[in-house]
Amino acid sequence: MKKLYVTRTAPNPRKALILLASKGFDVDDMDDLDVIDIDFSANEQMSEAFTQMNPMQTVPVLTLGDGTVLNDSQAVCEYLDRVYGERSVMGNDVIQRAQVCSMRRVAEFEVMYNLMLAFQHSHPSKAKRVEQVPEFVVPSIARAVKAMAYFETILEGREYLVSEQLSFADIVLYLSLDFGKVLKVDPNGQGENLARFYQMMNERFSIKNMAKAKYTRAND
């Protein structure tokens, strides 16, 4: 039995949960995959058993029946995308995969990474794990907001970042915008196109809605 270890409110494990949901799978009702919630507020990720499985003490982690352990969100999502469902959210051909990869990397490294950097250097919960440098916070947020303008342009007249279907790039951009709320960066205040995109994705994949939704297998 495969096991997927997550924390359902953090961006990186949400990538895996939303990927499966976008392909029509109820992650809590799969025959060959158990979802195991790790309570970060109780420091379960620092337990001896979890640390032995993943010394990085991060989620998501996917363990396979043969003992293979995947402890990187991109690797976990690549595996889940190839194994479950017919349509790939990573791209259906070589050109589309390259486009999705390009958009995903910009969203991840220019928006999400900078917001996470600001969070790590400002939030009290990170004080024991990171040598906080408060001077990093404001410029990191500014870099993330600047990068959002790129996606505001890309989304002009478009529903999704690549082609006519939801892709992994959309998932990462949505989670980046959603995480910005923790730092008081309003996802609805970065341009009309981004606001429309965020509202569309949030209606389907918000933490609140994901907890209740029961998806049926579908093409999108």
C-alpha positions as CSV (number, residue, x, y, z in Angstrom):
1,M,0.0,0.0,0.0
2,K,1.3,3.5,-0.9
3,K,1.3,6.1,1.8
4,L,1.1,9.8,1.3
5,Y,2.2,11.9,4.3
6,V,0.8,15.5,4.3
7,T,-0.1,18.5,6.3
8,R,-3.2,19.8,4.6
9,T,-2.7,23.6,5.2
10,A,0.8,23.9,3.9
11,P,1.6,24.8,0.2
12,N,3.9,21.9,-0.7
13,P,1.7,19.0,0.5
14,R,-1.3,20.7,-0.9
15,K,0.3,20.4,-4.4
16,A,-0.1,16.7,-4.2
17,L,-3.7,16.8,-2.8
18,I,-4.9,19.3,-5.4
19,L,-3.2,17.4,-8.2
20,L,-5.1,14.3,-7.4
21,A,-8.4,16.2,-6.9
22,S,-7.9,18.0,-10.2
23,K,-7.8,14.6,-11.9
24,G,-11.0,13.5,-10.2
25,F,-9.7,11.5,-7.2
26,D,-11.0,11.8,-3.6
27,V,-7.6,11.5,-1.8
28,D,-9.3,10.0,1.2
29,D,-11.1,7.3,-0.7
30,M,-8.5,5.6,-2.9
31,D,-8.0,1.8,-2.9
32,D,-4.2,1.8,-3.1
33,L,-3.2,5.1,-1.4
34,D,-3.5,6.0,2.3
35,V,-3.2,9.6,3.3
36,I,-1.6,10.2,6.6
37,D,-1.8,13.6,8.3
38,I,1.2,14.8,10.1
39,D,0.5,17.3,12.9
40,F,3.2,20.0,12.6
41,S,1.7,21.9,15.7
42,A,2.6,18.8,17.7
43,N,6.0,18.5,15.9
44,E,5.2,15.0,14.6
45,Q,7.5,15.6,11.7
46,M,10.4,15.6,14.2
47,S,9.5,12.3,15.7
48,E,12.1,9.5,15.5
49,A,10.0,7.4,13.2
50,F,9.2,10.2,10.7
51,T,12.8,11.5,10.7
52,Q,14.1,8.0,10.0
53,M,11.8,7.9,6.9
54,N,12.5,11.5,5.9
55,P,15.6,13.2,7.5
56,M,14.5,16.5,6.0
57,Q,11.4,16.4,8.3
58,T,9.2,17.9,5.5
59,V,6.0,16.9,3.7
60,P,4.8,15.6,1.4
61,V,6.4,12.2,1.5
62,L,5.2,9.3,-0.6
63,T,6.2,5.8,0.3
64,L,5.7,2.9,-2.2
65,G,5.2,-0.8,-1.6
66,D,8.7,-1.7,-2.5
67,G,10.2,0.7,0.1
68,T,10.9,3.6,-2.2
69,V,10.6,7.0,-0.4
70,L,9.9,10.2,-2.3
71,N,10.4,13.3,-0.1
72,D,10.2,16.1,-2.6
73,S,6.9,17.7,-3.7
74,Q,7.9,17.9,-7.4
75,A,8.9,14.2,-7.4
76,V,5.8,13.1,-5.5
77,C,3.6,15.0,-7.9
78,E,5.4,13.6,-11.0
79,Y,4.8,10.1,-9.7
80,L,1.1,10.7,-8.8
81,D,0.5,12.4,-12.2
82,R,1.9,9.4,-14.2
83,V,0.2,6.7,-12.1
84,Y,-3.3,8.2,-11.6
85,G,-5.8,9.3,-14.3
86,E,-5.5,9.5,-18.0
87,R,-4.8,13.2,-18.6
88,S,-1.5,14.6,-17.4
89,V,-1.4,17.9,-15.6
90,M,2.3,18.0,-16.3
91,G,1.6,18.3,-20.0
92,N,0.3,16.0,-22.7
93,D,3.2,16.3,-25.1
94,V,6.8,17.3,-25.0
95,I,6.1,21.0,-25.9
96,Q,3.3,21.3,-23.4
97,R,5.4,19.6,-20.6
98,A,8.2,22.2,-21.3
99,Q,5.7,25.0,-21.1
100,V,4.2,23.8,-17.9
101,C,7.7,23.3,-16.4
102,S,8.7,26.8,-17.4
103,M,5.6,28.4,-15.9
104,R,5.7,26.3,-12.8
105,R,9.4,27.2,-12.1
106,V,8.6,30.9,-12.4
107,A,5.7,30.6,-10.0
108,E,7.6,28.5,-7.6
109,F,11.0,30.3,-7.5
110,E,9.9,33.9,-8.1
111,V,6.6,34.0,-6.2
112,M,6.3,31.1,-3.7
113,Y,9.9,30.9,-2.7
114,N,10.1,34.6,-1.9
115,L,6.9,34.5,0.1
116,M,8.2,31.5,2.0
117,L,11.5,33.3,2.6
118,A,9.6,36.2,4.1
119,F,7.5,33.9,6.2
120,Q,10.5,32.0,7.6
121,H,12.2,35.2,8.6
122,S,9.1,36.8,10.2
123,H,6.8,34.2,11.7
124,P,7.4,33.1,15.4
125,S,6.8,29.5,14.6
126,K,10.1,29.5,12.5
127,A,12.3,31.2,15.1
128,K,13.6,27.9,16.5
129,R,14.4,26.4,13.1
130,V,15.7,29.4,11.2
131,E,18.2,32.1,12.1
132,Q,15.7,34.9,11.3
133,V,16.9,38.0,9.5
134,P,14.0,40.5,9.6
135,E,15.6,42.6,6.8
136,F,14.8,39.8,4.4
137,V,11.1,40.2,4.8
138,V,10.1,43.4,2.9
139,P,12.4,42.9,-0.2
140,S,11.3,39.2,-0.5
141,I,7.6,40.2,-0.5
142,A,8.4,42.9,-3.1
143,R,10.1,40.4,-5.4
144,A,7.1,38.1,-5.2
145,V,4.7,40.9,-5.9
146,K,6.8,42.0,-8.9
147,A,6.7,38.5,-10.3
148,M,3.0,38.3,-10.0
149,A,2.8,41.0,-12.7
150,Y,4.3,38.5,-15.1
151,F,1.4,36.2,-14.6
152,E,-1.2,39.0,-14.7
153,T,0.0,39.5,-18.3
154,I,0.1,35.8,-19.2
155,L,-3.5,35.4,-18.0
156,E,-4.9,38.1,-20.2
157,G,-7.8,36.5,-22.1
158,R,-6.9,33.1,-20.7
159,E,-8.4,30.8,-18.1
160,Y,-5.2,28.8,-17.5
161,L,-1.5,29.4,-17.9
162,V,-0.9,26.7,-20.5
163,S,-3.4,25.5,-23.1
164,E,-7.1,25.2,-22.3
165,Q,-6.7,22.8,-19.4
166,L,-5.6,23.1,-15.8
167,S,-2.0,22.2,-15.4
168,F,0.5,21.8,-12.5
169,A,1.7,25.4,-13.2
170,D,-1.8,26.6,-12.3
171,I,-1.7,24.6,-9.1
172,V,1.6,26.1,-8.0
173,L,0.6,29.7,-8.9
174,Y,-2.7,29.3,-7.1
175,L,-0.9,28.0,-3.9
176,S,1.6,30.8,-4.2
177,L,-1.2,33.4,-4.3
178,D,-3.0,31.7,-1.5
179,F,0.1,31.5,0.7
180,G,0.6,35.3,0.2
181,K,-2.5,35.9,2.4
182,V,-0.4,34.9,5.4
183,L,1.8,37.8,4.7
184,K,-1.1,40.2,4.0
185,V,-0.5,40.1,0.2
186,D,-4.0,40.1,-1.2
187,P,-4.4,37.7,-4.1
188,N,-7.3,39.7,-5.4
189,G,-5.3,42.9,-5.4
190,Q,-2.6,42.1,-7.9
191,G,-4.6,42.7,-11.1
192,E,-8.0,41.7,-12.6
193,N,-6.6,38.6,-14.4
194,L,-4.9,37.2,-11.3
195,A,-8.0,37.9,-9.2
196,R,-10.2,36.1,-11.6
197,F,-7.8,33.1,-11.7
198,Y,-7.4,33.0,-7.9
199,Q,-11.2,33.1,-7.3
200,M,-11.7,30.3,-9.9
201,M,-9.1,28.1,-8.3
202,N,-10.0,28.9,-4.8
203,E,-13.7,28.0,-5.4
204,R,-12.6,24.5,-6.2
205,F,-9.4,23.9,-4.2
206,S,-9.5,26.1,-1.1
207,I,-8.6,24.3,2.2
208,K,-12.2,24.6,3.3
209,N,-13.7,23.2,0.1
210,M,-11.1,20.4,-0.3
211,A,-12.0,19.2,3.2
212,K,-15.6,18.7,2.1
213,A,-15.5,17.9,-1.6
214,K,-16.0,14.5,-2.9
215,Y,-14.7,14.4,-6.5
216,T,-15.8,12.0,-9.2
217,R,-13.4,10.9,-11.8
218,A,-13.5,13.4,-14.7
219,N,-11.3,14.7,-17.5
220,D,-10.5,18.0,-15.8
